[in-house]
Amino acid sequence: MGKKVKKYIIELIQLFIGSLLMAMGVALFLVPNKLSSGGFSGIATIFYYLLNWKVGTVIFILNVPLFIFAYFKIGKDFFIKSIIGTIILSIGIDLFEMIQPLTTDRFLGCIFGGIINGIGNSLVLRVNGSTGGTEVVTGIIRAYNKKLRTSSIIGIFDIAVVALNVIFFKQFEIGLYSAIAIYMSTKMVDLIFEGTNFTKMIFIISNKSEEISNKIEKEIERGITGIYSKGMYTNKDKMMLLCVASRNEVIKIRQIIYKVDSNAFIIISNAREVFGQGFKEEEIIS
């Protein structure tokens, strides 16, 4: 078995486990307590209580037209893994719904539902996959406008879905608990997926720096800065690359680098704040 095939199988196993964990968080903790984790699962929760439709089935139906449209706008690998993740999530939720909920306490439901959902989502994100919904919507929107921030799009979408849940169930408390669930989920992604929610600085040292730079600029559309440096051990001049990117772009940048140069040396650190095109654009008054 080749290394690429083995790596892809491992990624699919991770995608399966992550999607199943997300299904568990939604079906056993959030839905029974009328809570929303945002996205399509939040919309599906309304249909569940309004028409008694299965949450997983509704999520799948909502994603079908989205995937048809997204096929032409997102990468092939992401598209395939998103379909697999969505199918596993949908079937998993419908299966877990047959099990007795683990808690009917809304506070416990929002905490543990958010944590489990976040752990699952981070595993899915680490293999450049998704379970449909807001992640695919974000990919399509950013395909048309790269200036829009991923976190902003997801945030607006989640707020709108939670607001719909509050209006439908006529309980403001549901919105508050749902907000906690979304916060816990996001924090788990931050801790497991990349460590924090900060923008990342990526330093790259490679003998193929020009090729790496061209590929990142073309595929991610992030600018690269070349810094002249010298290896003190080898006593040779080198070109070190600096790239500032969002958390969601780090995994793909790493994949691009190692495809070009498997021996590249990479340093990833947090940037507390970044101002400029593609990031924060604020006027600083001295």
Secondary structure, 3 states (H helix, E strand, C coil): CCHHHHHHHHHHHHHHHHHHHHHHHHHHHHHHHCCCCCHHHHHHHHHHHHHCCCHHHHHHHHHHHHHHHHCCCCCHHHHHHHHHHHHHHHHHHHHHCCCCCCCCCHHHHHHHHHHHHHHHHHHHHHCCCCCCCHHHHHHHHHHHCCCCCHHHHHHHHHHHHHHHHHHHHCCHHHHHHHHHHHHHHHHHHHHHHHCCCCEEEEEEECCCHHHHHHHHHHHCCCCEEEEEEEECCCCEEEEEEEEEECHHHHHHHHHHHHHHCCCCEEEEEEECCCECCCCECCCCCC
